Structure formats: structure tokens, C-alpha cells
Amino acid sequence: MTKRIDETEVHELHYEEIRTVLEQEPYAQYLGMKLVDFGLGTATAELVPTKDMLNAHNTVHGAVLFSLADYVFAVASNSYGKTAVGVTTTMNFMSAALAGEKITATAREDKRNHRLAWYTIEITNGKDLIATMQAMVYRKSEYFVPVED
């Protein structure tokens, strides 16, 4: 019989290693995203969009907002040290974001079981809700940090 792994314990024992792996996500770094908070099933990141991230209407491109939401989704869902991969996302855009204005995305875990987990992500500019995302991951069997069975 396989011993059940305590994912809270994995998170606590390997917190720095997990954080380092997730902070060094190449695409997030390329866009200038900064991970500011990280916990079990949660994450917050910030981005100050540049003029190169604007659309034809001179507001932040939806793909940039999606990328920020997707980044905190990835961090929150992988916070247990167990490999989680996105399955579905639904993005809702409510307000425009502007270049030079700090935007913050926060992910929270709504429910998790052995194979699936569901998340709600909100993006704000400090005063307005810019966008929301509902997302689900598939939780693989593998851990990306050392665990003992």
C-alpha cells in the first residue's frame, strides 16, 4: 500500500525550492511579472505594462492580461510541489488597463482533489476589477520536488 503524501508538508518543507522554480518561469520574467505572494493554493503577481503591451485602442492587450492571470494560476496550482497542468480557462474582461499602471493578479484555490483543482483569478489596478478567470488543472502523479512515498 502506498503511503499518502501530505501536500501541506511538501509545501512547507520545499517552500523555497518551489517558489524559486515558479518565480523563474521564463515567459513571466520576459513580460516583467513579479511574484509578490505565494502560499498553499494561492498566488499574487504584479505587472506594470509597457507601451509595447498595448492594443490598437491604446489599452493593455487582452493577451497580456490573460498571461498574468495564467501565471498566478500556474503558481497557485503548482504550490504543492506536484506538477499541475491547465485544462480549461474562461476569461472575462471588465475594464481596460493602461500602460504604466500597476496591475495585480490574485489566484485562489476553490476546490482540489487528487486529480483536479479549480481556481478563481482576479486582476485589478488597485481600484477597478479589470478581469477574472475561472480555471481548472489536471494534477499529475509526479512532484517536481523530492518526496518520499
Secondary structure, DSSP 8 states (H G I E B T S, - for coil): ------HHHHHHHTHHHHHHHHHT-HHHHHHT-EEEEEETTEEEEEE---GGGB-TTSSB-HHHHHHHHHHHHHHHHTTTSEEEEEEEEEEEE-S---TTS-EEEEEEEEEE-SSEEEEEEEEE-SSSEEEEEEEEEEEEEEESS----
